[in-house]
């Protein structure tokens, strides 16, 4: 299933039905009064969060959603039928904004949560509604009110407790496969991961937490370089970031420079991201070249008061200490 995290759709609620102009015409009622019924209400368009949805793919290729008009009123004070609502299912974590004004209409963070994005029009009143003691035979009725319509933008922001960030090929996918049941694609070329991967981590008797690897982070990502800023938004909801660094020959060999570069990209995308709790881990310590460099590289972080967790996502070495630190940080007030 292709991962789509943005969609723009047109929604139109149903208009209200017309009220009816009608009079009683019965054989033994020579002066029958007005009996025109009201029109039915138009249907709403509702966005509903569903835990079974993982992508906005369906909406990308089905951008128009319109509810039906309410039924028209009829004689004998018969009200027109109210139209059914149109319900659009989206993944949990979807943010809904008005495409024209940019106003946030809803942020669906729970399964079953809904947002009415276009309200149906009210049905018009029939002539029976307007009858009074001084105006006993009104010959008019109301037209139904038109339903709301607008273009809206849907943007999915993954709901994860922990986000793994870092340059391509530092081992983010390997780490998530080590600590959870997630099985992302892993290879030795840049941008193996083209979509975020989610995994649930169960460590000892602690409460499980959700972890995600965030792909596509390189210098200039906030400008659209690499995979661009498409996935940066998925970091916004995380409580803790794990910054994975590679000081082997496969990486840059300068952990502090890489650390500053990635954080600069986060800050340029949204400054609030720099305020998130962040844990630093050196990956690939199973390689001899990493063990040779690790002491020198760690000194730069220690001088700044930053603790570093040496790990090997491939062998599992050091993962217990990292997971304990993640759980401790998650329990701290954010």
C-alpha positions, 0 to 999 in steps of 0.5 A, spaced: 500 500 500 502 506 497 503 511 503 500 518 502 500 523 507 497 529 504 490 530 500 486 536 497 479 534 497 472 538 495 466 537 500 459 540 499 454 538 504 447 537 501 442 543 500 435 543 504 429 541 500 423 546 498 417 547 503 411 546 499 405 550 498 399 546 499 391 546 501 387 541 504 382 539 498 377 534 501 369 533 499 366 535 506 371 541 508 369 547 504 375 551 507 381 547 508 387 550 510 394 550 508 397 543 509 404 544 505 410 540 509 417 543 510 423 540 506 428 535 509 435 537 511 441 536 507 446 531 509 453 533 512 460 532 510 464 529 516 471 527 516 472 521 521 478 518 524 479 510 523 484 506 527 484 501 521 486 507 516 494 508 514 494 512 508 490 518 505 491 514 498 483 513 497 482 521 497 488 522 493 484 519 487 477 521 489 477 528 491 470 530 490 465 528 496 458 531 496 452 529 500 445 529 497 439 534 498 434 534 503 427 531 500 422 536 498 416 537 502 409 535 500 401 536 502 398 533 508 404 536 512 409 531 510 416 533 511 421 532 506 426 526 508 433 528 511 439 526 507 444 522 509 451 524 511 457 523 507 462 520 512 470 520 510 474 515 513 482 518 515 487 515 519 488 517 526 493 523 526 490 527 520 489 535 521 484 538 517 485 545 514 481 550 510 485 550 503 483 557 502 484 560 509 489 556 512 484 555 518 485 549 522 478 545 522 480 539 526 485 535 528 483 528 529 488 524 534 483 519 537 480 513 533 472 515 532 473 522 533 470 526 527 469 533 524 464 536 520 467 540 515 461 542 511 454 543 514 448 541 510 442 546 509 436 547 513 429 545 509 425 550 507 418 551 511 412 549 508 406 554 507 402 551 513 408 554 518 406 561 516 399 560 517 396 565 522 389 568 525 390 574 520 393 570 515 390 564 514 391 562 507 399 563 505 401 562 498 408 561 499 413 557 502 421 557 503 426 555 499 431 550 502 438 553 504 444 551 500 449 547 504 456 549 505 462 547 500 469 548 500 476 545 498 480 542 504 487 540 505 488 533 509 495 532 512 497 526 516 502 527 522 504 520 525 502 519 532 508 516 535 512 517 542 519 516 539 522 518 533 528 516 530 532 521 526 539 522 522 542 522 516 540 516 510 544 509 512 545 511 519 541 505 521 534 507 523 530 502 519 535 496 522 534 499 529 526 499 529 527 492 526 531 490 532 526 493 538 520 492 535 516 487 530 516 492 524 520 490 518 522 495 514 526 495 507 533 495 509 539 496 504 546 499 503 544 505 499 541 512 501 533 513 501 532 506 502 526 508 507 521 512 502 516 512 508 515 512 515 515 506 519 512 505 525 513 499 530 511 498 537 516 497 543 515 492 549 520 492 553 520 488 560 514 490 564 514 497 562 508 500 558 509 499 550 510 505 546 510 507 539 517 508 535 517 511 528 523 512 523 523 518 519 526 518 512 529 523 508 533 527 512 539 531 509 542 538 509 537 542 505 531 538 507 527 544 509 528 547 502 526 540 499 532 537 498 533 529 498 526 527 500 524 534 502 520 536 508 515 531 506 516 527 512 519 533 517 512 534 519 511 527 522 516 529 528 512 534 530 507 529 535 513 525 538 515 526 545 522 524 544 527 524 538 533 519 538 538 522 534 542 516 531 549 517 528 554 513 524 562 515 525 564 509 521 567 509 514 560 509 511 558 515 515 561 522 515 566 520 520 564 527 524 559 526 529 558 533 532 558 536 525 552 531 523 548 532 529 548 540 528 546 539 521 540 535 522 538 539 528 539 545 524 534 542 519 529 541 524 530 548 527 529 551 520 523 547 519 520 549 525 523 552 531 519 548 536 522 541 534 529 543 537 525 544 544 523 536 544 527 531 548 533 528 544 537 522 546 544 521 542 546 514 540 552 512 536 550 506 531 555 501 528 559 500 534 560 492 532 565 495 527 572 496 529 573 502 525 567 505 530 570 502 536 577 506 534 573 513 533 568 512 539 572 515 544 574 521 541 567 523 538 564 522 544 568 527 548 565 533 543 558 531 546 560 530 553 563 537 553 556 540 551 553 536 557 550 531 552 550 523 554 551 518 548 549 511 548 553 507 544 549 501 540 549 496 535 542 496 531 545 490 528 547 485 534 543 489 539 549 491 543 547 497 548 540 497 546 538 495 553 541 502 556 538 506 550 531 503 551 531 504 559 533 512 557 527 512 552 522 510 557 525 514 563 525 520 558 518 518 556 515 518 563 518 525 565 513 531 564 514 534 557 
